[in-house]
Every structure is written in structure tokens, then in C-alpha cells.
Amino acid sequence: MCTAPQDDAVGKPSCLPYLLLCIFLLMEPKSYTYILFSQRNGTLYIGVTNDIIRRVTEHKEKRIPGFTQQYGVDKLGYFEEYNDIRLAIQREKELKGWTRKKKIALLEASNPQWKDLFFELQ
């Protein structure tokens, strides 16, 4: 039995719009804002991606030249998941504006041992 709202002319439940919304929400790709580190209290990097495993693997394998490759920043210390890439990008910008002390406090609040969380994702 459908529990969607009554929305047709004779009062029968019409499930199609409700089902389409559910499918859309389930298919919505995930996005992530993340913090990488080189070592405990070392260099930090904040990024955004739609595939956290692929992206951290790229950092670990130093596939993309740049900051993380140059400074050996390849350990996943913190991440947040979003259903909307715009929110993930907004959060990335917010975190990049924070002081180093505040970034470390955020990381340590959920990962006090500075574990590489990448291995827990797989």
C-alpha cells in the first residue's frame, strides 16, 4: 500500500511522484569535504570530491602534481558527506578560512589519535 499523499481527482493515492522523488534522492551522488594531513600536527590540506576513495588514492599515489604531492599530505584525518556538491564546496571554503588551530580542533574532535581514516572506508 502506498503511503504517499492523496493527490488525484478521486482521492486515490498516486505513488509515482513520491517514488520518483525517492529514486532521485537515492541516486543523488555523494560529495565530500575532507582534511588530509602529513603527520600528527603536520601539514594540512582541505579538499572536496565526489569520490572520496578515488581522490584520497590519488593523493596517496601522488598522481596529481601540486601541494599534497610536494608536502607528502596523504592521510585522511576528517571528512563530511553531503548530498549536494554545492554544500560540500561551501563547507570547503569555510574550513579553508579557519585558523590552523580551529582546523586541528575539528579533526581531533572526531579523530583524536590522528588515524588515517582511509583504511576504514574500504
Secondary structure, 3 states (H helix, E strand, C coil): CCCCCECCCCCCECCHHHHHHHHHHHHCCCEEEEEEECCCCCCEEEEEECCHHHHHHHHHCCCCCCHHHHHCCCEEEEEEEECCHHHHHHHHHHHHCCCHHHHHHHHHHHCCCCCCCHHHHC
